Amino acid sequence: MTDFKAIKGFTVQSIATDPLPQGGVAGGAWASGGAVNTARQQPGGNGTQTAGLAYGGESATAYAALSEEYNGTAWSEGNDLNQARAFLSGMGTQTAGLAAGGEDGSSKYNNSEEYNGTSWTEGNNLNTARSAMGSSDQSQTSGLVFGGTTGSVSALNEAYDGTSWTEVADLNTARSTLAGSGASSTSALAFGGNGVVAITESWDGSSWTEVADLNTARNNLASSGTKGAALAFGGHPPNLANTEAFDGTSWTELSDLATGRRELTGFGTQTLALAVAGNSGSRTAVTEEWTAGGIGDKIVNEGEVYYNTATDLIKLSKKIFGTGTWASGNVDNTKAGNRASAGSQTSALLAGGAPSTGSPFLNNVELYDGSSWTEVANINTARNEVSGAGNVNTDVIITGGNVPGASGVTEIWNGSGWTEVADLNTARQYLGTSVQGPSTAVIVFGGRPSDTAATESWDGSSWTEVNDLNTARSSSAGGGIQTSAIVGGGEGANSNTESWDGTSWTEVANLNAPANIHRGSAGASNTSALVFGGQPGLAITENWNGSSWTEVGDMSAGRALQQAGAGTSISAIAMQGRVAPFSGATEEFTVPESIGNVSVDVD
């Protein structure tokens, strides 16, 4: 059989079936893993697919204290819990686990125990003894347990900070035997539960909000993942195999477990998870491993070429921008506007800004890893109306801003600290940047105090003035890199758009939305960019293809004073801005892959 090589720079793969249009989770499947040593139901668990921890539960003869560790192949027995119990909650990793609550058929427990990779130690107890709770499952020192039963069904919610438990806002719907996912005590998802419900609630650190229901109502189910990327599997009635994925907006049915069961435990991520033990009609030792579609099963790159040997067709993967959609992301810690932003959808940074008009300017910095926000070292100069660039959150440059008064201060982030470098030649605020960086190769353009056309290029050590914009402007949306950038809109430019080729700016087709001050932006070049939001509270999103702007899927909420976007035109994140009032809410934009035929005969 002929293998076709190097069409437009790609190696053509000969495959028997088309790659999966969406890849990833949509192409995932369950496979057999090593069985636990003791069959049981209602255990707790935490960790990853290759470094898991399962403990407690009810065996055929007794309530268990047994603890077992998984290495990706087999389970080995470790040191027991101090308190034998079932229906307990678990969170953390294999070497830093946390077990909380539970029961032994006669008593409910408030015990909280911590595992260090060798042994369990009693920690501070829950405020309320209960069992059959849901929990966030990613951290030993920032956890959340919710719902359960005290003898009657509960809506109680407690947060753990590594030392003590604190009661926080209750679930909207009291329930037990529910499941949960989440990265921390400020970001979690609760779903399913007694009464066989499909109710799903999202936690932002202060309150629960009802979101889309599960497709299959159930209780005694298991879960893995985060608030915006969760997996639900198994449950009652009676012994379900159904698996569903949550993307921050809705649940989607996926491939079933091989062994339908209830009262199991699960942990890991949405793409790599374990389903452990449970009851499939009797107590079981079965372990199954969930893995999202791999390289050979999914589209890897837009423009990738395949030869389908079964249909005798050459096919091309592509993105369909008209179907790009926004999904809710996790809320960051500081609600503000006019912050510097940089990075990608799964590796973003926010710095500076101000929480309201007249408030002190901020110097705080937060990093996003695709699941949760973490505060890191502050910038050296607190400021508002500042801009940033970088394609990952470990290599970022921020510059300009209001300190108060226009500033030229420039700082570089190396993943652990900030370093001040050479100032801009023209101090300014509300400036635009080539958002993708890297920190050694950036251009900035426009800005205030009075609208300017000045453009400067950064080479890693100094700023150099280069050719001006054709139209002076501030508060514009920008995208691209140092040698290939796009700028659209702005306070002095309305919908006007200009393209940068590394030497000069050229006027190109206007944005469709006439009100576009303070729009967020993302993009990798002057032929691929995304702008979104803007004054007065727009939700509109537009895609630039190198010749024209096309309106694509709106954000769920309009926002202004945003100036916070990161990523590319096919994978972006919108952050911060004023959504009556300033918001810490984020949204993530994703364009799905598809497959199209190439009009070539194969002889």
N, C-alpha and C positions, 0 to 999 in steps of 0.2 A: 504494500500500500504506500502511496506517495505521501510524504510529509512535506507540507508547504512551509517555507522558511522566509523570514525577514520581509514580510509585507509591511511597508511603511514603518520599518524599524522594529516590528514585533515578530517574535517566533510564533508560528501558528501551531496550536496544539490539536492533535487528533484525539477526539474523545467520542465515546459511544452515545452520550446523552448531553443535552444542553446544560451549561452551568445554571445554577439556581438564580432566578432573577433578583432576589434580594439577598442571597447568601446568608452568612451569619446565623442568627437565631432561627430564621425561617427554614434553614436547611439542617437544623440540628436533629440529633437522634440520641436515644438511650442505648447503652451497651452494658453488658454484664461486668460487674466488678467483683472483687473478692468478698465473700460472705463474712459477716461478723461471727465471732466465735460462739456467741450465745444468742439464740433467737429471742426476740423480745419486741414488745410494743410500747409506745409512749416514751421513747428515750429522748434525751436532749442531745444536741450536737452543734458543732461549729467548726470552722476551718475552711480548707480548700479541697478541691478534688484530689489533690496529691498529698495533702497533709491535713487529714481530718481527725476529729475527735468525737466519739460517741460515748454517752454515759447515762447511767440510771436506766429507768424503764421497768417494765414488768415482764419477767420471764414466765415460763410455765409453772414454776414452783414458788416464786417469791418476788417482792419488789427488790430491785437490784441497786447496788452501789457500784457495779462493775464499770470500769472505764477502759475503752479500747482506742488505739491509735491506728490510722490508715496511712500507708506510704505510697498510695497510688496503685498498689497491687494487692496487698494483704493487710489484715487487721492483726494487731498484737495487743495482748493484755497489758495494761499499765496499773498504776496504783488506784485504789477505789476512792469514790466519794466518801466523805465523812458521814453523810446521811443518805441511806437508801431511799429512793423515791422515783416516781414516774410523773408524767405530765409536767416536767420542768422546762424552763426556758434556758437557752444557751446562746452565747455570743463570744466573739473574739477569734483567736487563732489556735492552732494546735499547741503552741507553747505559751500562750497567754489567753486562757479560756475563762469563762465565767458561767456558772450554773446558778440559777435562781428559782426559788419557789418549788412547787411540786406537791405531791401527796403520796401516801402509802395505803390508801383505801380506808383509813380510819382518821388520819390527821392531815390537815393542810399545813405547809411549811412556809416560813419566810426566810429560810436559810439562803445565804449567798456565799458561794465558794469560788475561789480563784485557783486556776491551774497554771503552774509555771513550767510545764513540760515534763515534770517528774512527779509532783505530788499536789494534792488539793489542800488548801488552807482556808479556814473559815474567815469570811470577811464581814462587813457590816450588813445586817439583815434588811430585807425589804420592810417597809412600814406596815404592810398588810399581808398576812399569810394567804396564799392562794395558789391555784394550780391551773393548768390548761390555758396559759397566757400566750399572746403573741409577743415578738420581740424584734428589735433591730439586731442584726447578727454579725456586724463587721468589727466591733471594737470592744475590748475588755474594759477600757477606761472611759468610754462615752457611749453608754447603752440606754436602752429604753425597753420597758416591759409594759404591756397594756392588756386590758380585758382580763379574762380568766373567771374563775369561780372561787368564792370564799365560803361556799355553801349555797350561795345564790349568785346568779350571773352578775358580773361586775363590768363597769366602764373605767375603772381606775387606771391611771397611767403614772408610772414612776420613772424618773431619769437618774442615771448613775454617772458620777463624775470620776470614778476610780477610787473614791473613798466612801461616799455615802449616797443614799437614795433620797430623792426629793419628789414629793407628789406634785405633778403638773396637771395641765388641763385634761379632763376626761375625754374618752371616745364619745362621739355622738350617739353611737349605738352600743349598748352594753352587750357583751357576748364572750363566750369561752370557746375552747377548741378552735381558735382562729389561727391564722398564720401571719407572719410579718417579715419585712425586709427593711434594710436601711444601713446607712454608713455610720450613723452617730445618733446621739440623743436628740439632735435637732433636725434629723432628716430620716423619716421612716414611712412605711406603708403598712396598713392593716387590712386584711381581707378574709372573707369567709367567716365561718363560726357556727355555733350551735343554733338550732332552728333551721339548719341547712340554708344559709344565706349567701348571697353573692356580693354583699355590700363591701365596698372598698373605700378607705379613708386615707388621706395623705396628711402627714404631720410636718409642719414647717418650723418647729421649735417653740411655738406658742399656742397653736390651735390645730384641730383636725378639720379637714374639709372633705366632704364626700366627692368622689370622682367616679369614673366609669366602673360599673359592676363587672365581676367575673362573668364569663360566658356560661359557666357551669357552677351553680350554687353548691356549696359543700362545707363540711366541717371536718375536723381531724385531718387536715391536709398539711403538706410541708411546703417549704419555700426556700429561695435563695435570691441573692442580688441586692439591689439598692432601691430607693424610692422611685427613681425614674427608669430603672431597668431591672424588673423583678421577674421571677419565675415561680409559678404555682403548680403543684403536682400532687396527684393522689387525693385521698380523702374519702368521705362517706357521703352519699349512700351508694351501694354498701361498700364496695372496694373499687374505687375509681382509678383509672389509669390516665385520665385526662391531664394534659400539660398545657399551660397557657403562659404567654409572655406579656408583660406590661411595659409600654414604651413611654410612660409619663402621661399618656392620653387615653389609651384604650388597651384592652386585652385581646390577644390573638391566639387561636388554637394552634398547637404544634403537635409533633409526634408523641404518641402515648408511651407511658411506661410499659415495659414488657410484662411486669407483674402489677396488676391493679391492687391497691392496698390503702388502708386507713391507718391512723395512729403511727405514722412513720416520722422520721426526722429528715431534714434536708439542710444543706448549706452550700456555700460557694458563691459563684457569680451567676449572672444570667446566661453566660456562654459556657461556663465550666462548673458543673454542680454534681453533688452526690445525693441520692435517695437511699436511705438506710433503714433497714429493719421494718417494723410495722406489723400489721395483721392483714393477711390475704385470705381469711377464712380461719386461719390459725396463726399464731405468732410465727414470724419469718425472720431468717437471717440474711435475706437477699439484699445485696447492694447493687445499685445501678448508677452508671456514670453518664451524665448529660454533656455532650460536646456540640457546640455550634458547628455549622458547615465549615470545612477546612478549605485550604487553597485549591485543592482539586475539585471542589464541589461548588465553588461560587465564583462570581465575577470578581477579579482582583483589581483591574484597572479599567477605567473608561477607555474605549478604543481598542481593547484587547480582541484579538481575532482567534476564532475557533473553527475547526473543521469537524462537523458532525458526521461520523462514519456511517451512522445508521440511516440518515436522511440524505447523505451526499450533498450537503450544503455547507458553504462557508458563512459564518455568522460573526457579527460584530457587537460587542457590548457598548452601551451608551447610557447617558443620563437623560432623563426627561424632566426639564426644569418646570414645566407646567404642573407636575405632580409633586413638587417639593412642598413639604409641610413643616410646620413648627410644632414642637412638643414641649411640655413643661419640663424645666430643669430644676435643680435644687436651689433654694434661696440662700444667698450669701449672708454674711454676718453683719454688714454695715449698709444701711439704706442711705443712698446718696445719689448725686448726679454729677455730671461733668468730670468723671474719673478717667484716668488713663487706662487703656485696655490693650491687651496683646495676647498672642498665642493661638490656640486652636480650640475646637469644640470640646476636646478632652484634656486640654492642657492650657488653661487660661490664667490671666493675671489681671487684677484690678488694683489701682493705686491712686491715692489722693482724693480730690473732690470735696464736696461739702454736702451735709445732710439737708440743708435748707438755705434759703436766701438770708444773708446776714449772719449765718452760723460760722464758727471758727473753721478754717480750712483743715482738711485731714492730711495726716501723713501715714495712715495705716495702709497695709498691703494684704491682699488675699490671693491665694492660689486655688485653682479648681483642677481636680484630677479626673473629671468625668462623672464623679459621684458626689463629692462633697467639697466644701470650701474650708480652707485652713488659713489662719492668720500667721504671717511670717514677719521678718524684720521690716521696720518702717523705712520709708524713704527719708533722706536727710533733710529735705526741704518740704514742709507742708505746703500744699497748693491746690487750687481749684482750676478748672478749665484747662487741664493739662492733657497732653496726648502721648501715646506710646506706640511701639512697634515691636514685633517679634513673632516668630512662628511656633515657639514653645514657651512654656512658663519658666524655663530655666535660663533663658537668654533674651533679655528684654532691655530696650532703651526707652526712657521717658524724657520729655523735654518741654520747655516752655511752661505756660500757665500763669495764674494770678496768685501772688504771694503775700499781700495784695500788691497790685500793680503788675504790669507785664514783666515776665521773666524770661531769661534765656538759659536758666539752669538746666543742665543735662545730667542724668544719672543712668548708670548701667547696672542691671541685676544679673548676677552670675549663678543664681540658684540658691545662694546662701546669704549674700549681702549686697549692699548698694555702694557704688563708687561714683563720686562726682568727677566728671570729665569736662572738656572745654564747653563754654557757653555758646549758644547761638549768636550769630552776628547781629541779628535783629530780634530783640526781646519781644515776645508776643504770647497771647493767650488765644484760645479757641482756634488753634492751628490744626491743619490736616497732616497726615503722615502716610507713607507707604507702609501699610499695616503689617506686612509679612516679614519685615526685617531682612536678614539678621541684625543684631545690634551693631555690627561693624559696617553696615551698608544700608543707609536709610536716606530718604529725602523728606523734607517738611515743606509745607506751602501754605500761603495765606495766613490769616489770623488778624488779631487786633493788638493795640487799642483802636486804631482806625483801620478799616479794611485795607489789607495789603495784598500785593501780587508776588511778594518776595518768595523765592524758592531757594533752599539750601540743601546741600548734599553732605553727608557724613561718611568719612572713610575709616572710622575707628579711632582717629586721633584728633581730627579737626573738622570744622564746618566750612564749606566753601559756597559762596553765592554763585548760583547758576541762573539760567534764563527764567525770567518771571512768567507767571500765569498771564494769560491774555486778559483775564477779568479778575480784578482784586476781589477777595471774598474772605469770610470767616465762617466758623461753624459749619464747615462743609463735610461731606462724606468722602473718604479716600480709600483706595485699595491698591494692591500691587507690591512691587519691589522697587529698589533704587533705580533700575534702568527701564522699568515698564510699569507705569502707574496710571491711575484714573482718579479724577476728582469730579464730584457732582454736587450741584446745589450750593447752598450757603446763604448767609444773610444778605450779602451784596450781589448774589448771582442767581437767585431763585432756582430755576431748573437747569441752568447752563452746565454743560459737561465738557471737560478737557482731558486729552490723552497725552501722556508723557512717554517719550521713546528713549530716554537717557540723555537727550540733548535739548529738546524743546517741547513746548506744549502746543497741541493742535485742538481746535474746537471740533467736537463731534456731536452726535445726536443728543438732544435734551432728555432729561428725566421726564417721565409721564406726570408725576405728582408735582404740582406747582409750589406746594408748601413743604419745604424740605430742610429747614434749619434744624441743626442738631440731630441729623440722622446718624444711626449706627451703620457700620460698614464692615465688609470682609472681602477678601479676594486675593488672588495670587499674581495678577498681571493686568495689563491694559486691555486684555481681551476676555477677562473672566473676573467679575466682581458682583457683589451683592450689597444693596443698601436697604435700610429698613427703619421704620419709625419716623420720628421728627415732629416738629411743631405743626399744628397744635394737637398733639396727642394722636398721631397717625399710627395705624397698624400696617400700612401698605409696605410690601416688599417688592423690590425690582431687581431683575437680573440683567447684567450687561454681558453681551456675547462678542464684543469687539466692534459692532456696528450699530446696535440698537438696544434700548431698554424694554424689557417685558415684565409686566406685572405677574407675579407668581403668588403663592399662598400667603395670606395675611398672618401676622402674629395674632395671638388670642386676645391681647390687650394693647391698645395704642399707648405710646409713651413718647415723651419729649425730654429735652435736656439729657438725652441718652448718652451720646458720645462714647458708647461702650459696646463694641462688637469685636469679634475675633473669629479667625478661621478662614475658610475658603468659600467660594460661591456654591459649593455642593455640600459643605459641612461647616456650619457656622453656629455661633452662640451670640445671643443678644442679652446684655446685662445692664442692670441699673436703670436709671431714668425715672421720670416722674409719671407714675400711673396712679394719680390722685390718692396720696401725695407721692413722694419718692418711694421707690420700691426696691427691694432686694431680689425680686423674682427674676429668674432667667428663663429664656426659651431657646430651644435648639432646633436649627433648621437642617433637614436632611433631604437630599434628592435621591430617589430610588434608582437602582440599576434596572436596565431592561436588556433584551436581546433583539437584534434586528438582523435580517438576512442581507448579505452582500450579493449583489447581482453579478456573480461569476459562475460560469459553468465549470464543473469538475469532470474531466474525462478519465 
